[in-house]
Amino acid sequence: MGLFSKKPVRELTEAEEKQIKDEMRKQILTKSENDILMIKQIRDLTNMNVGEAKDLFNQFRSELYDCMADNQ
């Protein structure tokens, strides 16, 4: 076999699957909390209502995603 031979594919154990799902859950919650904090910051800086601040936040996010996609 060569130096870069492919390892056999295996299924995750229940413990591994649980660990990955727990980490994903934490990341999702953290992302939601961060989004809420950013929307609150926009609202506080601009005196917009929550809906307007959320719209601006989503606009900024779209612009950033577009910029990141263009750079790839």
C-alpha positions, -999 to +999 in steps of 0.1 A: +000+000+000+011+035-007+019+062+017-015+079+011-036+047+012-073+053+021-084+040+055-115+019+056-148+037+063-165+029+095-197+039+113-196+063+143-201+047+177-231+059+197-207+078+221-189+095+191-223+104+175-235+118+208-204+138+213-206+153+178-243+162+182-236+178+216-209+200+201-231+209+172-259+218+196-235+241+216-223+258+184-259+264+172-269+279+205-238+300+206-244+313+171-280+322+180-269+340+211-242+359+191-268+368+165-292+382+192-263+402+207-254+417+174-290+426+166-293+442+201-261+462+194-274+474+161-307+484+178-289+502+206-267+521+182-294+531+157-326+533+179-342+510+153-369+486+164-360+449+167-374+441+132-355+468+115-323+459+133-328+422+124-333+432+087-301+453+088-282+424+104-295+400+078-284+424+050-249+427+065-247+389+068-258+385+031-232+410+020-205+392+040-215+358+026-214+372-009-180+387-004-167+354+010-181+335-019-165+360-044-131+354-027-132+317-031 
